[in-house]
């Protein structure tokens, strides 16, 4: 068992019963885990596996041990939300874990799930790059990054993480539960992820939006577990929630509280429209590949940045949506490289 040594996550009090714990991670923005200190102690998400020490030390500042947490509720099963929970049972076996009702059945083995993600990274790079040398170099670097993560869940004598996604309660749209003074209702909000849920607290008024609403457009992996049409529909449901309960505060898994949720949602939806129109205008020039379209949408500097794969996946999701609508077509070559064109 690992010794939990690290700095505690930064704590911010949201209300008398809700606290935000900010956890650093080696990719993307820091992750927000929310602590519910009610008659039942609940965490919303569990962070990345290597952040569990910081989370445990943050809990210690409340006088809590990991074993004092009654429930971890997962908003969705991406690695920066669920993998702390996969390690949790090594320290606290009594803690229940809750999530979307299909998640455990659909992901019986988490390392296998990560293998699928690794394969999709190679796939999207193959789709994007005509130059095989450039393509293979990027795939090699991506595989090395994935390998550094996956080894933490390989079954060895020093196994530290559960392979299975175990859930003690399966949550569906409309399900309700209480932690004592606080009362929750579940919204199914797919799009960013097939199994994404938004727990809505109805007494004090909070929506824990996970990665659905984070202040900008999150990653959407169309060939894996995302869908742009569902993403737009889920954002529209959040608008309806805010309309019916205008005092509801929106707490995302990355970044600060969303100060003006209506405006934030409308900006994201408008940005999707702007990106779609930009793709269509670029395709008027003729056939283009993902790299061409990405440089047109985001500039050339993104190729050397940490969000390169995310940008490729987002643009692919936009293109697949346009293809489903019959506005864009594509030609797939024998090696997997793909060019896109405007349908007239």
C-alpha positions in Angstrom: 0.0 0.0 0.0 1.3 3.4 -0.9 2.1 5.9 1.9 -0.1 8.9 1.4 2.4 11.8 1.3 1.6 15.0 -0.5 0.3 18.5 -0.1 -3.4 18.7 0.8 -5.8 19.9 -1.9 -6.8 23.5 -1.7 -10.1 23.9 0.1 -12.8 26.5 -0.6 -16.1 26.7 1.3 -19.1 26.9 -1.0 -21.7 26.7 1.7 -22.1 25.5 5.3 -22.3 21.9 4.0 -20.5 22.0 0.7 -16.7 22.4 0.1 -14.6 22.4 -3.0 -11.3 20.6 -3.0 -8.9 21.5 -5.8 -6.5 18.7 -6.8 -3.5 19.2 -9.1 -3.0 16.6 -11.8 -0.3 16.0 -14.5 -2.6 17.0 -17.4 -5.3 19.5 -18.2 -6.6 21.9 -15.5 -6.7 21.1 -11.8 -9.7 18.9 -10.8 -12.5 19.9 -8.4 -13.8 17.3 -6.0 -16.8 18.4 -3.9 -17.2 17.4 -0.3 -20.7 17.2 1.2 -20.4 17.4 5.0 -23.9 16.5 6.0 -25.4 13.7 8.1 -23.8 11.5 5.4 -20.4 12.4 4.1 -20.2 12.3 0.3 -17.6 13.1 -2.3 -18.7 14.1 -5.8 -16.0 12.6 -8.0 -12.7 11.2 -6.7 -10.0 12.8 -8.8 -7.0 11.3 -10.6 -5.3 8.3 -9.0 -2.1 10.2 -8.3 -4.1 12.9 -6.5 -5.6 10.6 -3.9 -2.9 11.6 -1.3 -3.8 15.3 -1.7 -7.5 14.4 -1.3 -6.9 12.3 1.8 -4.9 15.1 3.4 -7.6 17.6 2.6 -10.1 15.4 4.3 -7.8 15.1 7.3 -8.0 18.9 7.7 -11.8 18.3 8.4 -11.0 15.6 10.9 -12.0 13.0 8.4 -10.3 9.8 7.4 -10.9 8.2 4.0 -13.0 5.5 5.8 -15.3 8.3 7.1 -16.6 9.0 3.5 -19.9 7.2 3.1 -20.3 7.7 -0.6 -18.3 8.7 -3.7 -20.6 9.8 -6.6 -19.0 9.7 -10.0 -20.3 12.3 -12.5 -18.6 10.2 -15.3 -15.8 7.6 -15.7 -12.9 9.7 -17.2 -9.6 9.2 -15.6 -9.5 12.5 -13.7 -12.8 11.7 -12.1 -12.9 8.0 -11.3 -9.4 6.6 -10.8 -9.0 7.9 -7.3 -12.1 5.9 -6.5 -10.6 2.8 -8.1 -7.8 3.1 -5.5 -10.1 4.0 -2.7 -11.0 0.5 -1.6 -7.3 -0.1 -0.7 -7.7 2.4 2.1 -11.5 2.5 2.9 -13.6 -0.5 2.1 -16.9 0.8 3.6 -17.2 3.7 1.2 -20.0 3.1 -1.4 -19.5 4.3 -4.9 -22.4 5.5 -7.0 -22.7 6.3 -10.7 -24.7 6.0 -13.9 -26.7 2.8 -14.0 -25.0 1.5 -17.2 -21.4 2.5 -16.3 -20.3 -0.6 -14.4 -21.8 -3.0 -16.9 -20.3 -1.1 -19.9 -16.9 -0.8 -18.3 -16.2 -4.1 -16.6 -12.4 -3.6 -16.7 -11.0 -0.1 -16.5 -7.5 -0.8 -17.9 -9.2 -2.3 -20.9 -11.3 0.8 -21.2 -8.0 2.8 -21.2 -6.6 0.5 -23.9 -9.6 1.5 -26.0 -8.8 5.2 -25.4 -5.1 4.6 -26.3 -6.2 2.9 -29.5 -8.5 5.8 -30.3 -5.6 8.3 -29.9 -3.7 6.3 -32.5 -6.8 6.2 -34.7 -7.5 10.0 -34.7 -3.8 10.7 -35.4 -4.0 8.2 -38.3 -7.1 10.0 -39.6 -5.4 13.4 -39.3 -1.9 12.9 -40.7 -1.1 12.0 -44.3 2.6 12.1 -43.5 3.2 8.6 -42.0 6.5 9.6 -40.4 4.9 12.5 -38.5 1.9 10.3 -37.7 3.9 7.4 -36.3 6.1 9.8 -34.2 3.0 11.3 -32.5 1.5 7.8 -32.0 4.7 6.6 -30.3 4.8 9.6 -27.9 1.1 9.2 -27.1 1.5 5.4 -26.4 4.4 6.3 -24.0 2.1 8.6 -22.1 -0.7 6.1 -21.9 1.8 3.4 -20.7 2.9 5.5 -17.8 -0.7 5.6 -16.6 -1.8 2.1 -17.3 1.0 0.5 -15.3 -0.7 1.7 -12.1 -3.6 -0.7 -12.6 -1.7 -3.7 -13.9 -2.2 -6.7 -11.7 1.1 -7.3 -9.9 2.1 -8.2 -6.4 1.9 -4.5 -5.7 -1.5 -3.9 -7.2 -2.9 -0.5 -6.1 -6.0 -0.1 -8.1 -9.3 -2.0 -8.8 -9.6 -3.1 -12.4 -13.4 -3.3 -12.1 -15.7 -0.3 -12.0 -17.7 -1.3 -8.9 -20.9 0.6 -8.2 -23.1 0.1 -5.1 -26.0 2.2 -6.4 -27.0 2.6 -10.0 -28.4 6.1 -10.8 -30.9 7.1 -13.4 -32.5 10.3 -14.5 -34.9 11.5 -11.9 -33.5 9.4 -9.0 -33.6 11.2 -5.7 -31.7 10.8 -2.4 -30.8 12.7 0.7 -27.6 13.1 2.7 -29.5 14.6 5.6 -30.2 18.3 5.2 -29.4 18.3 1.5 -31.6 16.6 -1.1 -30.4 15.6 -4.6 -32.0 14.7 -7.9 -30.1 13.1 -10.7 -30.0 14.4 -14.3 -28.6 12.2 -17.1 -26.5 14.6 -19.2 -24.7 12.7 -21.9 -22.6 14.3 -24.6 -19.2 14.9 -23.2 -19.5 11.3 -22.0 -22.1 8.6 -22.5 -22.5 7.9 -18.7 -22.3 11.6 -17.6 -24.7 12.6 -14.8 -25.3 15.9 -13.1 -26.3 15.7 -9.4 -28.6 18.6 -8.6 -29.0 19.6 -5.0 -32.4 21.2 -4.5 -32.4 22.5 -1.0 -29.5 25.0 -1.1 -29.5 24.9 -4.9 -26.4 23.5 -6.6 -25.8 21.7 -9.9 -22.5 19.7 -9.9 -21.9 19.9 -13.7 -18.8 17.6 -13.9 -17.3 18.2 -17.4 -20.6 19.1 -19.1 -20.2 22.8 -18.3 -16.7 24.0 -17.4 -16.6 27.5 -18.9 -15.6 26.4 -22.4 -16.2 23.4 -24.7 -14.9 20.2 -23.2 -13.4 17.3 -25.1 -15.9 15.3 -27.1 -14.7 11.9 -28.4 -17.2 11.0 -31.1 -15.8 7.6 -31.8 -15.6 6.6 -28.1 -18.1 8.0 -25.6 -19.1 11.4 -26.8 -21.8 12.9 -29.0 -22.1 16.5 -30.0 -25.9 16.5 -30.5 -26.4 15.0 -27.0 -24.0 17.5 -25.6 -26.1 20.4 -27.0 -29.3 18.8 -25.7 -27.8 18.4 -22.2 -26.7 22.0 -22.1 -30.3 23.0 -23.1 -31.5 20.9 -20.2 -29.2 22.9 -17.9 -30.7 26.1 -19.3 -34.2 24.8 -18.4 -33.0 23.9 -14.9 -31.7 27.4 -14.4 -34.9 28.9 -15.8 -37.0 26.8 -13.4 -34.7 27.3 -10.4 -32.8 30.6 -11.1 -30.9 30.6 -7.8 -29.1 27.3 -8.7 -25.4 27.6 -8.5 -23.3 25.7 -11.1 -20.2 24.0 -9.8 -17.9 22.5 -12.5 -15.2 19.8 -12.2 -12.6 22.2 -13.6 -12.3 25.9 -12.9 -14.3 28.3 -10.7 -18.0 28.4 -10.1 -19.9 29.4 -13.2 -20.9 32.9 -12.3 -23.5 33.4 -15.1 -24.6 30.0 -16.2 -27.1 31.2 -18.8 -24.5 33.3 -20.5 -21.8 30.5 -20.2 -24.1 27.9 -21.8 -25.2 30.3 -24.6 -21.5 31.1 -25.4 -20.6 27.4 -25.6 -23.6 26.7 -27.9 -22.7 29.8 -30.0 -19.1 28.7 -30.2 -20.1 25.3 -31.6 -22.1 27.1 -34.3 -19.1 29.4 -35.1 -16.7 26.4 -35.4 -19.2 24.5 -37.6 -19.5 27.5 -39.9 -15.8 27.9 -40.0 -15.4 24.3 -41.1 -17.9 24.6 -43.8 -16.3 27.8 -45.1 -12.9 26.1 -45.2 -14.3 23.1 -47.0 -15.5 25.4 -49.8 -11.9 25.7 -50.8 -11.8 21.9 -51.4 -10.9 18.7 -49.6 -9.2 19.2 -46.3 -7.9 16.9 -43.6 -8.2 17.3 -39.8 -4.8 19.0 -39.5 -5.7 21.6 -42.1 -9.0 22.2 -40.4 -7.5 22.4 -37.0 -4.9 25.0 -38.0 -7.7 27.0 -39.6 -9.9 26.8 -36.5 -7.2 27.2 -33.7 -4.0 28.3 -35.4 -0.7 26.5 -35.9 0.7 26.8 -32.4 -1.8 24.2 -31.0 0.1 21.4 -32.8 2.9 21.7 -30.2 0.6 22.1 -27.2 -0.9 19.8 -24.6 -4.4 20.2 -26.1 -3.6 19.0 -29.5 -5.3 15.6 -29.3 -8.3 17.2 -27.6 -8.6 19.7 -30.4 -8.4 17.0 -33.1 -11.1 15.0 -31.3 -13.4 18.1 -31.0 -13.1 19.0 -34.6 -13.7 15.3 -35.6 -16.9 15.4 -33.5 -18.0 18.5 -35.3 -17.3 16.9 -38.7 -19.1 13.7 -37.8 -22.2 15.7 -36.7 -22.1 17.6 -40.1 -21.7 14.2 -41.8 -24.8 12.8 -40.0 -26.6 15.9 -41.2 -25.6 15.2 -44.8 -23.6 18.4 -45.2 -20.1 16.9 -45.2 -18.7 13.8 -46.8 -15.3 12.1 -46.4 -12.9 9.8 -48.3 -11.1 7.2 -46.2 -7.8 5.9 -47.7 -6.4 2.4 -47.2 -4.1 3.4 -44.4 -6.8 5.1 -42.4 -6.0 8.7 -43.4 -9.2 10.7 -44.2 -10.1 13.8 -46.2 -13.3 15.7 -45.8 -15.3 17.6 -48.4 -18.4 19.7 -48.7 -21.5 18.0 -50.1 -23.4 20.1 -52.6 
